[in-house]
Amino acid sequence: MANAGLQLLGFILAFLGWIGSIISTALPQWRIYSYASDNIVTAQAIYEGLWMSCVSQSTGQIQCKIFDSLLNLNSTLQATRALMVIGILLGLVAIFVATVGMKCMKCLEDNEAQKMRMAVIGGVIFLISGLAILVATAWYGNRIVQEFYDPMTPVNARYEFGQALFTGWAAASLCLLGGALLCCSCPQKTTSYPTPRPYPKPAPSSGKDYV
């Protein structure tokens, strides 16, 4: 029962991480315009995501522009896009595989070992999905830090971490933690001992053997 609860907890955490990765990919606040200089006008907020850049006015009006050309984007943004999409697709596959291996499901009830293996495989896929999301967000965040501290970058062209980036880090952590808990449901190998042979019973002795 404890193993089933641990398995269910891992699935819920990984599923929440998968939802968080979708939200992080869709949000445009991957990097936000930095107000480090005193001469910068704060009447508008500028932020960029994986698919668009937006400008939010102090009046509440928001204008967004989708990135038109794929080839015109820098390599970091293209790699981040690809890794996030791969992580989401792997998470979707892991959900279906892990669902089959859950103890609360009726699938593969006649084969308990195979059912547990399916849960472990789902956990491994969740781990790979979490690693892809973690690499994507860490790579993008490292690019922001490099550009921020680059002396050649103008002060009015520097960005900081956005909410979507923190959401991606949280999603990757949940996927990794949930996948690890699912992998803990690996079936233990039972040691089989050979069946002991019964010793032959001695034949009852009769009085004729004695003189």
Salt bridges, closest charged atoms under 4 A:
GLU48 OE1 - ARG31 NH2 2.80
ASP68 OD2 - LYS65 NZ 3.10
GLU109 OE2 - LYS106 NZ 3.79
GLU147 OE1 - ARG31 NH1 3.04
GLU147 OE2 - ARG143 NE 2.82
